[in-house]
Amino acid sequence: MNTRELIRKLRELGFEESGTKKHAKFRHTDGRWTVVSKGSHEIDLDLLKKIEQQLGEKLR
């Protein structure tokens, strides 16, 4: 999965983006949040698992 696909899935799950040029912080109304690097590079499986753990959602 690349960062663009991840950002699209986060938006579909109701997360709102706020952030700077290189990174974006995604927040949900229930208090969950994560930070994602912007760009179109591939996300390592270990990092994707950590993001899933932070959010309590399966993204794959």
SELUM-805378 format. One record per atom (N, C-alpha, C): residue number from 1; chain; atom name; x, y, z; residue in one letter. Coordinates in steps of 0.1 Angstrom, whole numbers, plus 5000, padded with zeros to 4 digits. Layout:
N
<site><resi>NUM</resi><chain>A</chain><name>CA</name><X>X</X><Y>Y</Y><Z>Z</Z><resn>A</resn></site>
...
END
This chain:
60
<site><resi>1</resi><chain>A</chain><name>N</name><X>5009</X><Y>4988</Y><Z>5000</Z><resn>M</resn></site>
<site><resi>1</resi><chain>A</chain><name>CA</name><X>5000</X><Y>5000</Y><Z>5000</Z><resn>M</resn></site>
<site><resi>1</resi><chain>A</chain><name>C</name><X>5009</X><Y>5012</Y><Z>5000</Z><resn>M</resn></site>
<site><resi>2</resi><chain>A</chain><name>N</name><X>5005</X><Y>5022</Y><Z>4992</Z><resn>N</resn></site>
<site><resi>2</resi><chain>A</chain><name>CA</name><X>5013</X><Y>5035</Y><Z>4992</Z><resn>N</resn></site>
<site><resi>2</resi><chain>A</chain><name>C</name><X>5006</X><Y>5045</Y><Z>5000</Z><resn>N</resn></site>
<site><resi>3</resi><chain>A</chain><name>N</name><X>5012</X><Y>5056</Y><Z>5002</Z><resn>T</resn></site>
<site><resi>3</resi><chain>A</chain><name>CA</name><X>5007</X><Y>5067</Y><Z>5011</Z><resn>T</resn></site>
<site><resi>3</resi><chain>A</chain><name>C</name><X>4994</X><Y>5073</Y><Z>5005</Z><resn>T</resn></site>
<site><resi>4</resi><chain>A</chain><name>N</name><X>4993</X><Y>5074</Y><Z>4992</Z><resn>R</resn></site>
<site><resi>4</resi><chain>A</chain><name>CA</name><X>4980</X><Y>5079</Y><Z>4987</Z><resn>R</resn></site>
<site><resi>4</resi><chain>A</chain><name>C</name><X>4968</X><Y>5070</Y><Z>4989</Z><resn>R</resn></site>
<site><resi>5</resi><chain>A</chain><name>N</name><X>4970</X><Y>5057</Y><Z>4988</Z><resn>E</resn></site>
<site><resi>5</resi><chain>A</chain><name>CA</name><X>4960</X><Y>5048</Y><Z>4991</Z><resn>E</resn></site>
<site><resi>5</resi><chain>A</chain><name>C</name><X>4956</X><Y>5048</Y><Z>5006</Z><resn>E</resn></site>
<site><resi>6</resi><chain>A</chain><name>N</name><X>4966</X><Y>5049</Y><Z>5015</Z><resn>L</resn></site>
<site><resi>6</resi><chain>A</chain><name>CA</name><X>4963</X><Y>5050</Y><Z>5029</Z><resn>L</resn></site>
<site><resi>6</resi><chain>A</chain><name>C</name><X>4955</X><Y>5063</Y><Z>5032</Z><resn>L</resn></site>
<site><resi>7</resi><chain>A</chain><name>N</name><X>4959</X><Y>5074</Y><Z>5027</Z><resn>I</resn></site>
<site><resi>7</resi><chain>A</chain><name>CA</name><X>4952</X><Y>5087</Y><Z>5029</Z><resn>I</resn></site>
<site><resi>7</resi><chain>A</chain><name>C</name><X>4938</X><Y>5086</Y><Z>5024</Z><resn>I</resn></site>
<site><resi>8</resi><chain>A</chain><name>N</name><X>4935</X><Y>5080</Y><Z>5013</Z><resn>R</resn></site>
<site><resi>8</resi><chain>A</chain><name>CA</name><X>4922</X><Y>5078</Y><Z>5008</Z><resn>R</resn></site>
<site><resi>8</resi><chain>A</chain><name>C</name><X>4913</X><Y>5069</Y><Z>5017</Z><resn>R</resn></site>
<site><resi>9</resi><chain>A</chain><name>N</name><X>4919</X><Y>5058</Y><Z>5023</Z><resn>K</resn></site>
<site><resi>9</resi><chain>A</chain><name>CA</name><X>4912</X><Y>5050</Y><Z>5032</Z><resn>K</resn></site>
<site><resi>9</resi><chain>A</chain><name>C</name><X>4909</X><Y>5057</Y><Z>5045</Z><resn>K</resn></site>
<site><resi>10</resi><chain>A</chain><name>N</name><X>4918</X><Y>5065</Y><Z>5050</Z><resn>L</resn></site>
<site><resi>10</resi><chain>A</chain><name>CA</name><X>4916</X><Y>5073</Y><Z>5062</Z><resn>L</resn></site>
<site><resi>10</resi><chain>A</chain><name>C</name><X>4904</X><Y>5082</Y><Z>5060</Z><resn>L</resn></site>
<site><resi>11</resi><chain>A</chain><name>N</name><X>4904</X><Y>5089</Y><Z>5049</Z><resn>R</resn></site>
<site><resi>11</resi><chain>A</chain><name>CA</name><X>4893</X><Y>5098</Y><Z>5046</Z><resn>R</resn></site>
<site><resi>11</resi><chain>A</chain><name>C</name><X>4880</X><Y>5091</Y><Z>5046</Z><resn>R</resn></site>
<site><resi>12</resi><chain>A</chain><name>N</name><X>4880</X><Y>5079</Y><Z>5040</Z><resn>E</resn></site>
<site><resi>12</resi><chain>A</chain><name>CA</name><X>4867</X><Y>5071</Y><Z>5039</Z><resn>E</resn></site>
<site><resi>12</resi><chain>A</chain><name>C</name><X>4862</X><Y>5067</Y><Z>5053</Z><resn>E</resn></site>
<site><resi>13</resi><chain>A</chain><name>N</name><X>4872</X><Y>5065</Y><Z>5062</Z><resn>L</resn></site>
<site><resi>13</resi><chain>A</chain><name>CA</name><X>4868</X><Y>5061</Y><Z>5076</Z><resn>L</resn></site>
<site><resi>13</resi><chain>A</chain><name>C</name><X>4864</X><Y>5073</Y><Z>5084</Z><resn>L</resn></site>
<site><resi>14</resi><chain>A</chain><name>N</name><X>4864</X><Y>5085</Y><Z>5079</Z><resn>G</resn></site>
<site><resi>14</resi><chain>A</chain><name>CA</name><X>4860</X><Y>5097</Y><Z>5086</Z><resn>G</resn></site>
<site><resi>14</resi><chain>A</chain><name>C</name><X>4870</X><Y>5105</Y><Z>5093</Z><resn>G</resn></site>
<site><resi>15</resi><chain>A</chain><name>N</name><X>4883</X><Y>5102</Y><Z>5089</Z><resn>F</resn></site>
<site><resi>15</resi><chain>A</chain><name>CA</name><X>4894</X><Y>5110</Y><Z>5095</Z><resn>F</resn></site>
<site><resi>15</resi><chain>A</chain><name>C</name><X>4896</X><Y>5123</Y><Z>5087</Z><resn>F</resn></site>
<site><resi>16</resi><chain>A</chain><name>N</name><X>4899</X><Y>5134</Y><Z>5094</Z><resn>E</resn></site>
<site><resi>16</resi><chain>A</chain><name>CA</name><X>4901</X><Y>5147</Y><Z>5088</Z><resn>E</resn></site>
<site><resi>16</resi><chain>A</chain><name>C</name><X>4915</X><Y>5150</Y><Z>5089</Z><resn>E</resn></site>
<site><resi>17</resi><chain>A</chain><name>N</name><X>4920</X><Y>5156</Y><Z>5078</Z><resn>E</resn></site>
<site><resi>17</resi><chain>A</chain><name>CA</name><X>4935</X><Y>5159</Y><Z>5076</Z><resn>E</resn></site>
<site><resi>17</resi><chain>A</chain><name>C</name><X>4938</X><Y>5173</Y><Z>5081</Z><resn>E</resn></site>
<site><resi>18</resi><chain>A</chain><name>N</name><X>4949</X><Y>5174</Y><Z>5088</Z><resn>S</resn></site>
<site><resi>18</resi><chain>A</chain><name>CA</name><X>4955</X><Y>5187</Y><Z>5091</Z><resn>S</resn></site>
<site><resi>18</resi><chain>A</chain><name>C</name><X>4970</X><Y>5185</Y><Z>5092</Z><resn>S</resn></site>
<site><resi>19</resi><chain>A</chain><name>N</name><X>4977</X><Y>5194</Y><Z>5088</Z><resn>G</resn></site>
<site><resi>19</resi><chain>A</chain><name>CA</name><X>4992</X><Y>5192</Y><Z>5088</Z><resn>G</resn></site>
<site><resi>19</resi><chain>A</chain><name>C</name><X>4999</X><Y>5202</Y><Z>5079</Z><resn>G</resn></site>
<site><resi>20</resi><chain>A</chain><name>N</name><X>5012</X><Y>5198</Y><Z>5078</Z><resn>T</resn></site>
<site><resi>20</resi><chain>A</chain><name>CA</name><X>5021</X><Y>5206</Y><Z>5071</Z><resn>T</resn></site>
<site><resi>20</resi><chain>A</chain><name>C</name><X>5024</X><Y>5201</Y><Z>5057</Z><resn>T</resn></site>
<site><resi>21</resi><chain>A</chain><name>N</name><X>5035</X><Y>5205</Y><Z>5051</Z><resn>K</resn></site>
<site><resi>21</resi><chain>A</chain><name>CA</name><X>5038</X><Y>5201</Y><Z>5037</Z><resn>K</resn></site>
<site><resi>21</resi><chain>A</chain><name>C</name><X>5042</X><Y>5186</Y><Z>5036</Z><resn>K</resn></site>
<site><resi>22</resi><chain>A</chain><name>N</name><X>5050</X><Y>5182</Y><Z>5045</Z><resn>K</resn></site>
<site><resi>22</resi><chain>A</chain><name>CA</name><X>5056</X><Y>5168</Y><Z>5044</Z><resn>K</resn></site>
<site><resi>22</resi><chain>A</chain><name>C</name><X>5048</X><Y>5157</Y><Z>5051</Z><resn>K</resn></site>
<site><resi>23</resi><chain>A</chain><name>N</name><X>5041</X><Y>5161</Y><Z>5062</Z><resn>H</resn></site>
<site><resi>23</resi><chain>A</chain><name>CA</name><X>5033</X><Y>5151</Y><Z>5070</Z><resn>H</resn></site>
<site><resi>23</resi><chain>A</chain><name>C</name><X>5019</X><Y>5157</Y><Z>5072</Z><resn>H</resn></site>
<site><resi>24</resi><chain>A</chain><name>N</name><X>5010</X><Y>5147</Y><Z>5074</Z><resn>A</resn></site>
<site><resi>24</resi><chain>A</chain><name>CA</name><X>4996</X><Y>5151</Y><Z>5076</Z><resn>A</resn></site>
<site><resi>24</resi><chain>A</chain><name>C</name><X>4992</X><Y>5144</Y><Z>5089</Z><resn>A</resn></site>
<site><resi>25</resi><chain>A</chain><name>N</name><X>4985</X><Y>5151</Y><Z>5098</Z><resn>K</resn></site>
<site><resi>25</resi><chain>A</chain><name>CA</name><X>4979</X><Y>5145</Y><Z>5109</Z><resn>K</resn></site>
<site><resi>25</resi><chain>A</chain><name>C</name><X>4964</X><Y>5142</Y><Z>5107</Z><resn>K</resn></site>
<site><resi>26</resi><chain>A</chain><name>N</name><X>4960</X><Y>5130</Y><Z>5109</Z><resn>F</resn></site>
<site><resi>26</resi><chain>A</chain><name>CA</name><X>4946</X><Y>5126</Y><Z>5106</Z><resn>F</resn></site>
<site><resi>26</resi><chain>A</chain><name>C</name><X>4939</X><Y>5124</Y><Z>5120</Z><resn>F</resn></site>
<site><resi>27</resi><chain>A</chain><name>N</name><X>4928</X><Y>5131</Y><Z>5122</Z><resn>R</resn></site>
<site><resi>27</resi><chain>A</chain><name>CA</name><X>4921</X><Y>5130</Y><Z>5134</Z><resn>R</resn></site>
<site><resi>27</resi><chain>A</chain><name>C</name><X>4907</X><Y>5126</Y><Z>5132</Z><resn>R</resn></site>
<site><resi>28</resi><chain>A</chain><name>N</name><X>4902</X><Y>5118</Y><Z>5141</Z><resn>H</resn></site>
<site><resi>28</resi><chain>A</chain><name>CA</name><X>4888</X><Y>5113</Y><Z>5140</Z><resn>H</resn></site>
<site><resi>28</resi><chain>A</chain><name>C</name><X>4880</X><Y>5120</Y><Z>5151</Z><resn>H</resn></site>
<site><resi>29</resi><chain>A</chain><name>N</name><X>4867</X><Y>5122</Y><Z>5150</Z><resn>T</resn></site>
<site><resi>29</resi><chain>A</chain><name>CA</name><X>4859</X><Y>5129</Y><Z>5160</Z><resn>T</resn></site>
<site><resi>29</resi><chain>A</chain><name>C</name><X>4859</X><Y>5122</Y><Z>5173</Z><resn>T</resn></site>
<site><resi>30</resi><chain>A</chain><name>N</name><X>4862</X><Y>5109</Y><Z>5174</Z><resn>D</resn></site>
<site><resi>30</resi><chain>A</chain><name>CA</name><X>4862</X><Y>5101</Y><Z>5186</Z><resn>D</resn></site>
<site><resi>30</resi><chain>A</chain><name>C</name><X>4876</X><Y>5102</Y><Z>5193</Z><resn>D</resn></site>
<site><resi>31</resi><chain>A</chain><name>N</name><X>4885</X><Y>5110</Y><Z>5188</Z><resn>G</resn></site>
<site><resi>31</resi><chain>A</chain><name>CA</name><X>4898</X><Y>5112</Y><Z>5194</Z><resn>G</resn></site>
<site><resi>31</resi><chain>A</chain><name>C</name><X>4910</X><Y>5104</Y><Z>5189</Z><resn>G</resn></site>
<site><resi>32</resi><chain>A</chain><name>N</name><X>4907</X><Y>5094</Y><Z>5180</Z><resn>R</resn></site>
<site><resi>32</resi><chain>A</chain><name>CA</name><X>4918</X><Y>5087</Y><Z>5174</Z><resn>R</resn></site>
<site><resi>32</resi><chain>A</chain><name>C</name><X>4926</X><Y>5096</Y><Z>5164</Z><resn>R</resn></site>
<site><resi>33</resi><chain>A</chain><name>N</name><X>4939</X><Y>5093</Y><Z>5163</Z><resn>W</resn></site>
<site><resi>33</resi><chain>A</chain><name>CA</name><X>4947</X><Y>5101</Y><Z>5154</Z><resn>W</resn></site>
<site><resi>33</resi><chain>A</chain><name>C</name><X>4960</X><Y>5094</Y><Z>5150</Z><resn>W</resn></site>
<site><resi>34</resi><chain>A</chain><name>N</name><X>4966</X><Y>5098</Y><Z>5139</Z><resn>T</resn></site>
<site><resi>34</resi><chain>A</chain><name>CA</name><X>4978</X><Y>5092</Y><Z>5134</Z><resn>T</resn></site>
<site><resi>34</resi><chain>A</chain><name>C</name><X>4985</X><Y>5103</Y><Z>5125</Z><resn>T</resn></site>
<site><resi>35</resi><chain>A</chain><name>N</name><X>4998</X><Y>5101</Y><Z>5122</Z><resn>V</resn></site>
<site><resi>35</resi><chain>A</chain><name>CA</name><X>5005</X><Y>5110</Y><Z>5113</Z><resn>V</resn></site>
<site><resi>35</resi><chain>A</chain><name>C</name><X>5010</X><Y>5102</Y><Z>5102</Z><resn>V</resn></site>
<site><resi>36</resi><chain>A</chain><name>N</name><X>5008</X><Y>5107</Y><Z>5090</Z><resn>V</resn></site>
<site><resi>36</resi><chain>A</chain><name>CA</name><X>5012</X><Y>5100</Y><Z>5077</Z><resn>V</resn></site>
<site><resi>36</resi><chain>A</chain><name>C</name><X>5021</X><Y>5109</Y><Z>5069</Z><resn>V</resn></site>
<site><resi>37</resi><chain>A</chain><name>N</name><X>5031</X><Y>5104</Y><Z>5064</Z><resn>S</resn></site>
<site><resi>37</resi><chain>A</chain><name>CA</name><X>5040</X><Y>5112</Y><Z>5055</Z><resn>S</resn></site>
<site><resi>37</resi><chain>A</chain><name>C</name><X>5033</X><Y>5113</Y><Z>5041</Z><resn>S</resn></site>
<site><resi>38</resi><chain>A</chain><name>N</name><X>5033</X><Y>5125</Y><Z>5036</Z><resn>K</resn></site>
<site><resi>38</resi><chain>A</chain><name>CA</name><X>5027</X><Y>5127</Y><Z>5023</Z><resn>K</resn></site>
<site><resi>38</resi><chain>A</chain><name>C</name><X>5037</X><Y>5123</Y><Z>5012</Z><resn>K</resn></site>
<site><resi>39</resi><chain>A</chain><name>N</name><X>5031</X><Y>5120</Y><Z>5000</Z><resn>G</resn></site>
<site><resi>39</resi><chain>A</chain><name>CA</name><X>5039</X><Y>5116</Y><Z>4989</Z><resn>G</resn></site>
<site><resi>39</resi><chain>A</chain><name>C</name><X>5033</X><Y>5103</Y><Z>4983</Z><resn>G</resn></site>
<site><resi>40</resi><chain>A</chain><name>N</name><X>5040</X><Y>5096</Y><Z>4975</Z><resn>S</resn></site>
<site><resi>40</resi><chain>A</chain><name>CA</name><X>5034</X><Y>5084</Y><Z>4969</Z><resn>S</resn></site>
<site><resi>40</resi><chain>A</chain><name>C</name><X>5043</X><Y>5072</Y><Z>4971</Z><resn>S</resn></site>
<site><resi>41</resi><chain>A</chain><name>N</name><X>5051</X><Y>5071</Y><Z>4982</Z><resn>H</resn></site>
<site><resi>41</resi><chain>A</chain><name>CA</name><X>5060</X><Y>5060</Y><Z>4984</Z><resn>H</resn></site>
<site><resi>41</resi><chain>A</chain><name>C</name><X>5053</X><Y>5048</Y><Z>4991</Z><resn>H</resn></site>
<site><resi>42</resi><chain>A</chain><name>N</name><X>5058</X><Y>5037</Y><Z>4990</Z><resn>E</resn></site>
<site><resi>42</resi><chain>A</chain><name>CA</name><X>5052</X><Y>5025</Y><Z>4996</Z><resn>E</resn></site>
<site><resi>42</resi><chain>A</chain><name>C</name><X>5054</X><Y>5025</Y><Z>5011</Z><resn>E</resn></site>
<site><resi>43</resi><chain>A</chain><name>N</name><X>5044</X><Y>5020</Y><Z>5019</Z><resn>I</resn></site>
<site><resi>43</resi><chain>A</chain><name>CA</name><X>5045</X><Y>5020</Y><Z>5033</Z><resn>I</resn></site>
<site><resi>43</resi><chain>A</chain><name>C</name><X>5049</X><Y>5006</Y><Z>5037</Z><resn>I</resn></site>
<site><resi>44</resi><chain>A</chain><name>N</name><X>5059</X><Y>5005</Y><Z>5046</Z><resn>D</resn></site>
<site><resi>44</resi><chain>A</chain><name>CA</name><X>5064</X><Y>4992</Y><Z>5051</Z><resn>D</resn></site>
<site><resi>44</resi><chain>A</chain><name>C</name><X>5053</X><Y>4985</Y><Z>5059</Z><resn>D</resn></site>
<site><resi>45</resi><chain>A</chain><name>N</name><X>5053</X><Y>4972</Y><Z>5058</Z><resn>L</resn></site>
<site><resi>45</resi><chain>A</chain><name>CA</name><X>5042</X><Y>4965</Y><Z>5065</Z><resn>L</resn></site>
<site><resi>45</resi><chain>A</chain><name>C</name><X>5042</X><Y>4967</Y><Z>5080</Z><resn>L</resn></site>
<site><resi>46</resi><chain>A</chain><name>N</name><X>5054</X><Y>4968</Y><Z>5086</Z><resn>D</resn></site>
<site><resi>46</resi><chain>A</chain><name>CA</name><X>5055</X><Y>4970</Y><Z>5100</Z><resn>D</resn></site>
<site><resi>46</resi><chain>A</chain><name>C</name><X>5049</X><Y>4984</Y><Z>5104</Z><resn>D</resn></site>
<site><resi>47</resi><chain>A</chain><name>N</name><X>5051</X><Y>4994</Y><Z>5096</Z><resn>L</resn></site>
<site><resi>47</resi><chain>A</chain><name>CA</name><X>5046</X><Y>5007</Y><Z>5099</Z><resn>L</resn></site>
<site><resi>47</resi><chain>A</chain><name>C</name><X>5030</X><Y>5007</Y><Z>5097</Z><resn>L</resn></site>
<site><resi>48</resi><chain>A</chain><name>N</name><X>5026</X><Y>5000</Y><Z>5087</Z><resn>L</resn></site>
<site><resi>48</resi><chain>A</chain><name>CA</name><X>5011</X><Y>4999</Y><Z>5085</Z><resn>L</resn></site>
<site><resi>48</resi><chain>A</chain><name>C</name><X>5005</X><Y>4992</Y><Z>5096</Z><resn>L</resn></site>
<site><resi>49</resi><chain>A</chain><name>N</name><X>5011</X><Y>4982</Y><Z>5102</Z><resn>K</resn></site>
<site><resi>49</resi><chain>A</chain><name>CA</name><X>5005</X><Y>4975</Y><Z>5114</Z><resn>K</resn></site>
<site><resi>49</resi><chain>A</chain><name>C</name><X>5005</X><Y>4984</Y><Z>5126</Z><resn>K</resn></site>
<site><resi>50</resi><chain>A</chain><name>N</name><X>5015</X><Y>4992</Y><Z>5127</Z><resn>K</resn></site>
<site><resi>50</resi><chain>A</chain><name>CA</name><X>5015</X><Y>5002</Y><Z>5139</Z><resn>K</resn></site>
<site><resi>50</resi><chain>A</chain><name>C</name><X>5004</X><Y>5012</Y><Z>5137</Z><resn>K</resn></site>
<site><resi>51</resi><chain>A</chain><name>N</name><X>5002</X><Y>5017</Y><Z>5125</Z><resn>I</resn></site>
<site><resi>51</resi><chain>A</chain><name>CA</name><X>4991</X><Y>5027</Y><Z>5122</Z><resn>I</resn></site>
<site><resi>51</resi><chain>A</chain><name>C</name><X>4977</X><Y>5020</Y><Z>5125</Z><resn>I</resn></site>
<site><resi>52</resi><chain>A</chain><name>N</name><X>4976</X><Y>5007</Y><Z>5121</Z><resn>E</resn></site>
<site><resi>52</resi><chain>A</chain><name>CA</name><X>4963</X><Y>5000</Y><Z>5123</Z><resn>E</resn></site>
<site><resi>52</resi><chain>A</chain><name>C</name><X>4961</X><Y>4999</Y><Z>5138</Z><resn>E</resn></site>
<site><resi>53</resi><chain>A</chain><name>N</name><X>4972</X><Y>4996</Y><Z>5146</Z><resn>Q</resn></site>
<site><resi>53</resi><chain>A</chain><name>CA</name><X>4971</X><Y>4995</Y><Z>5160</Z><resn>Q</resn></site>
<site><resi>53</resi><chain>A</chain><name>C</name><X>4967</X><Y>5008</Y><Z>5167</Z><resn>Q</resn></site>
<site><resi>54</resi><chain>A</chain><name>N</name><X>4972</X><Y>5019</Y><Z>5162</Z><resn>Q</resn></site>
<site><resi>54</resi><chain>A</chain><name>CA</name><X>4969</X><Y>5032</Y><Z>5167</Z><resn>Q</resn></site>
<site><resi>54</resi><chain>A</chain><name>C</name><X>4954</X><Y>5035</Y><Z>5165</Z><resn>Q</resn></site>
<site><resi>55</resi><chain>A</chain><name>N</name><X>4949</X><Y>5032</Y><Z>5153</Z><resn>L</resn></site>
<site><resi>55</resi><chain>A</chain><name>CA</name><X>4935</X><Y>5035</Y><Z>5150</Z><resn>L</resn></site>
<site><resi>55</resi><chain>A</chain><name>C</name><X>4925</X><Y>5025</Y><Z>5154</Z><resn>L</resn></site>
<site><resi>56</resi><chain>A</chain><name>N</name><X>4929</X><Y>5013</Y><Z>5156</Z><resn>G</resn></site>
<site><resi>56</resi><chain>A</chain><name>CA</name><X>4920</X><Y>5002</Y><Z>5159</Z><resn>G</resn></site>
<site><resi>56</resi><chain>A</chain><name>C</name><X>4912</X><Y>4998</Y><Z>5147</Z><resn>G</resn></site>
<site><resi>57</resi><chain>A</chain><name>N</name><X>4917</X><Y>5000</Y><Z>5135</Z><resn>E</resn></site>
<site><resi>57</resi><chain>A</chain><name>CA</name><X>4911</X><Y>4996</Y><Z>5123</Z><resn>E</resn></site>
<site><resi>57</resi><chain>A</chain><name>C</name><X>4920</X><Y>4988</Y><Z>5114</Z><resn>E</resn></site>
<site><resi>58</resi><chain>A</chain><name>N</name><X>4914</X><Y>4979</Y><Z>5106</Z><resn>K</resn></site>
<site><resi>58</resi><chain>A</chain><name>CA</name><X>4922</X><Y>4972</Y><Z>5096</Z><resn>K</resn></site>
<site><resi>58</resi><chain>A</chain><name>C</name><X>4922</X><Y>4980</Y><Z>5083</Z><resn>K</resn></site>
<site><resi>59</resi><chain>A</chain><name>N</name><X>4933</X><Y>4983</Y><Z>5078</Z><resn>L</resn></site>
<site><resi>59</resi><chain>A</chain><name>CA</name><X>4934</X><Y>4991</Y><Z>5066</Z><resn>L</resn></site>
<site><resi>59</resi><chain>A</chain><name>C</name><X>4938</X><Y>4983</Y><Z>5053</Z><resn>L</resn></site>
<site><resi>60</resi><chain>A</chain><name>N</name><X>4942</X><Y>4970</Y><Z>5055</Z><resn>R</resn></site>
<site><resi>60</resi><chain>A</chain><name>CA</name><X>4947</X><Y>4962</Y><Z>5044</Z><resn>R</resn></site>
<site><resi>60</resi><chain>A</chain><name>C</name><X>4935</X><Y>4954</Y><Z>5039</Z><resn>R</resn></site>
END
